[in-house]
Structures are given as C-alpha cells and as structure tokens.
Amino acid sequence: MPASYQAPKRNATAKTRTMSQSVASNLATETATVQKLLDHKGAAVFAIRPQETLGTAVNHLKEKGIGALMVTDATGALQGILSERDIVRKLAETPGQTLPQKVEDVMTAEVQVCAPSDPLVSVLRRMTVGRFRHMPVVDDGHLIAMVTIGDVVNFRLAELEHEALQLKQMIVG
C-alpha cells in the first residue's frame, strides 16, 4: 500500500459524486423515424402515369438510376408502384413483347405505405417480411416521398457510426 494512502475515517463524509451519465440516459433512445431519414435524404418522388408504356418506364429508371417508380394519376394520387422486379417478371412471361405493355397492367396496385412518423425499425421489418425494397411515404393521404431499404440501412449505419464516435469521445475524455 502506498505510504500516502489514508483509509477513510469512520465519521468522514463521502465526497459528492457527479455523473455525466445515468442508467436512464444510457438506455434512452430517440426513435429514428421516416421523417428523420427524409430530413437527410430529401423527398424526391419519381412517378409515371398508368397509361405509359414499360419502355418509357425503363428509360426513366435508367436515366434516374433508380429501382422503382411511383404510379400516380393526373392529380398525383398513388395508384401503384412499378419496380424492376415487376418488369423482369413480365419480361420472363412475355419475352420480346414486354416494352410496349402499359404500366397499369404490370404495376403492383396493392402498395404498402408508411407515414413520416413511423419508426424506421418497423418500416425495415415490413420491407423484409414483404420482400420488397421500396415504400412510398404518405402524409395526410398525399404521396410525399419514397424510402428504400438501402436508405434505411445507410441511415442506421450512420447512426451507429455516430454512437461509436460518441462512446470513443466519452472514454478518451
């Protein structure tokens, strides 16, 4: 035992301890929502009309470098979604006759949507279970954006990197 060490005396008062963290602060998590993702990503929506051809849709997908188009009517109301998978399935069914077909005949009309307030975890779960990669974001009945499974994963990875950096800074001081 070092010579300078003195054991606490029986009636000595304990020093006041301060903590920068508590169990509550360590366990508190701010829920990541679709809106937080959109705040970083933006809310661009690429859409096509149901009467357009698959050839036109394929050109839009190629030009924009995207994997799906929202299908909307003249008022902007969501009618369906047309994904690369929809087009590939139709190519397999009707080889050489696919591109002139109408979007409305190939699109997925039963579209699962999410709201800006939805937690990203639930959106990711729905996409995984449903085996689809694109989900329209609807607010008050209006199409406002689309999120992809890649958007959700990248957002979560960025969050984890930020959390790791905070932990390193906390440890180092």
C-alpha positions as CSV (number, residue, x, y, z in Angstrom):
1,M,0.0,0.0,0.0
2,P,1.5,3.4,-0.9
3,A,2.7,5.5,2.1
4,S,0.5,8.4,1.0
5,Y,-2.7,6.4,1.2
6,Q,-5.0,7.1,4.2
7,A,-8.1,4.9,4.8
8,P,-11.3,6.9,5.2
9,K,-12.1,7.7,8.8
10,R,-15.2,6.3,10.4
11,N,-17.2,9.6,10.6
12,A,-15.8,11.1,7.4
13,T,-18.4,12.4,4.9
14,A,-18.4,10.9,1.5
15,K,-17.4,13.1,-1.3
16,T,-20.2,14.3,-3.6
17,R,-20.2,12.2,-6.8
18,T,-21.2,13.6,-10.1
19,M,-22.0,11.5,-13.1
20,S,-22.2,12.6,-16.7
21,Q,-24.4,9.6,-17.4
22,S,-27.1,7.7,-15.7
23,V,-28.9,4.4,-16.3
24,A,-31.8,6.5,-17.8
25,S,-29.6,8.5,-20.1
26,N,-27.7,5.4,-21.3
27,L,-30.9,3.5,-22.0
28,A,-32.8,6.4,-23.5
29,T,-33.0,6.1,-27.3
30,E,-34.5,8.6,-29.6
31,T,-36.6,6.6,-32.1
32,A,-35.4,7.0,-35.6
33,T,-38.4,7.8,-37.8
34,V,-39.1,8.0,-41.6
35,Q,-39.1,11.8,-41.2
36,K,-35.6,11.9,-39.8
37,L,-34.4,9.8,-42.7
38,L,-36.2,12.2,-45.2
39,D,-34.6,15.2,-43.5
40,H,-31.2,13.8,-44.6
41,K,-32.2,12.2,-47.8
42,G,-34.7,14.6,-49.3
43,A,-38.1,13.8,-50.6
44,A,-37.8,13.5,-54.4
45,V,-40.5,11.3,-56.0
46,F,-40.2,9.9,-59.4
47,A,-43.6,9.0,-60.9
48,I,-45.1,7.7,-64.1
49,R,-48.7,7.6,-65.3
50,P,-50.6,4.2,-65.5
51,Q,-51.1,4.6,-69.3
52,E,-47.4,5.0,-70.1
53,T,-45.5,2.0,-71.6
54,L,-43.0,-0.1,-69.9
55,G,-40.4,1.1,-72.4
56,T,-40.9,4.6,-71.1
57,A,-40.7,3.4,-67.5
58,V,-37.4,1.5,-68.3
59,N,-35.9,4.7,-69.7
60,H,-36.9,6.7,-66.6
61,L,-35.4,4.0,-64.3
62,K,-32.1,4.1,-66.3
63,E,-31.9,7.9,-66.6
64,K,-32.6,8.5,-62.8
65,G,-30.6,5.5,-61.7
66,I,-33.5,4.2,-59.5
67,G,-35.2,0.9,-58.9
68,A,-38.8,1.8,-58.8
69,L,-41.3,4.4,-60.0
70,M,-44.5,5.6,-58.2
71,V,-47.5,5.3,-60.4
72,T,-49.8,8.3,-60.0
73,D,-52.8,9.7,-61.7
74,A,-53.1,13.2,-63.0
75,T,-53.9,14.6,-59.5
76,G,-50.8,12.9,-58.0
77,A,-52.7,10.3,-56.2
78,L,-50.9,7.0,-55.7
79,Q,-52.2,4.2,-58.0
80,G,-49.4,1.7,-57.6
81,I,-45.6,1.1,-57.8
82,L,-43.6,-0.3,-60.7
83,S,-40.3,-1.9,-59.7
84,E,-37.5,-3.5,-61.6
85,R,-38.8,-6.8,-60.3
86,D,-42.2,-6.2,-61.8
87,I,-40.6,-5.6,-65.2
88,V,-38.3,-8.6,-65.0
89,R,-41.3,-10.9,-64.2
90,K,-43.2,-9.5,-67.2
91,L,-40.1,-10.0,-69.4
92,A,-40.0,-13.7,-68.4
93,E,-43.7,-14.1,-69.1
94,T,-43.8,-12.2,-72.4
95,P,-40.3,-12.2,-74.0
96,G,-39.9,-9.7,-76.8
97,Q,-43.4,-8.2,-76.2
98,T,-42.9,-6.5,-72.8
99,L,-41.8,-2.9,-73.5
100,P,-45.0,-1.9,-75.4
101,Q,-47.2,-3.0,-72.5
102,K,-48.9,-0.5,-70.2
103,V,-47.6,0.3,-66.7
104,E,-51.0,-0.3,-65.2
105,D,-51.0,-3.9,-66.4
106,V,-47.7,-4.7,-64.8
107,M,-47.5,-2.4,-61.7
108,T,-48.2,-3.6,-58.1
109,A,-51.5,-2.0,-57.2
110,E,-51.6,-3.1,-53.6
111,V,-48.9,-0.9,-52.2
112,Q,-47.8,-0.9,-48.6
113,V,-47.1,2.7,-47.5
114,C,-45.6,4.3,-44.4
115,A,-46.1,7.7,-42.7
116,P,-43.3,10.2,-41.7
117,S,-43.9,9.4,-38.1
118,D,-43.4,5.6,-38.5
119,P,-40.3,4.2,-36.8
120,L,-37.6,3.1,-39.2
121,V,-37.4,-0.3,-37.5
122,S,-41.0,-1.1,-38.3
123,V,-40.6,0.0,-41.9
124,L,-37.5,-2.1,-42.3
125,R,-39.3,-5.1,-40.8
126,R,-42.3,-4.7,-43.1
127,M,-39.9,-4.5,-46.1
128,T,-38.0,-7.5,-45.1
129,V,-41.1,-9.6,-44.3
130,G,-42.9,-8.5,-47.5
131,R,-39.7,-8.9,-49.6
132,F,-39.8,-5.5,-51.3
133,R,-37.3,-2.7,-51.4
134,H,-39.3,0.4,-51.9
135,M,-42.0,2.0,-49.8
136,P,-44.0,5.2,-50.6
137,V,-44.3,7.7,-47.8
138,V,-47.8,9.1,-47.5
139,D,-48.8,12.0,-45.3
140,D,-52.4,13.0,-44.8
141,G,-53.4,11.0,-47.9
142,H,-50.7,12.6,-50.1
143,L,-47.7,10.9,-51.6
144,I,-44.7,12.9,-50.3
145,A,-41.6,10.6,-50.8
146,M,-40.3,7.1,-51.2
147,V,-37.8,5.3,-49.0
148,T,-35.8,2.3,-50.0
149,I,-34.3,-0.5,-47.9
150,G,-30.9,0.9,-48.8
151,D,-31.9,4.3,-47.4
152,V,-33.0,2.8,-44.1
153,V,-29.8,0.6,-43.8
154,N,-27.5,3.6,-44.6
155,F,-29.3,5.9,-42.2
156,R,-28.9,3.3,-39.4
157,L,-25.2,2.7,-40.2
158,A,-24.6,6.4,-40.0
159,E,-26.4,6.4,-36.6
160,L,-24.2,3.6,-35.4
161,E,-21.0,5.3,-36.5
162,H,-22.1,8.4,-34.7
163,E,-22.9,6.4,-31.5
164,A,-19.4,4.7,-31.7
165,L,-17.7,8.1,-32.1
166,Q,-19.6,9.4,-29.0
167,L,-18.5,6.4,-27.0
168,K,-14.9,6.9,-28.0
169,Q,-15.0,10.5,-27.1
170,M,-16.6,9.6,-23.7
171,I,-13.9,7.1,-23.0
172,V,-11.0,9.3,-24.1
173,G,-12.4,12.3,-22.3
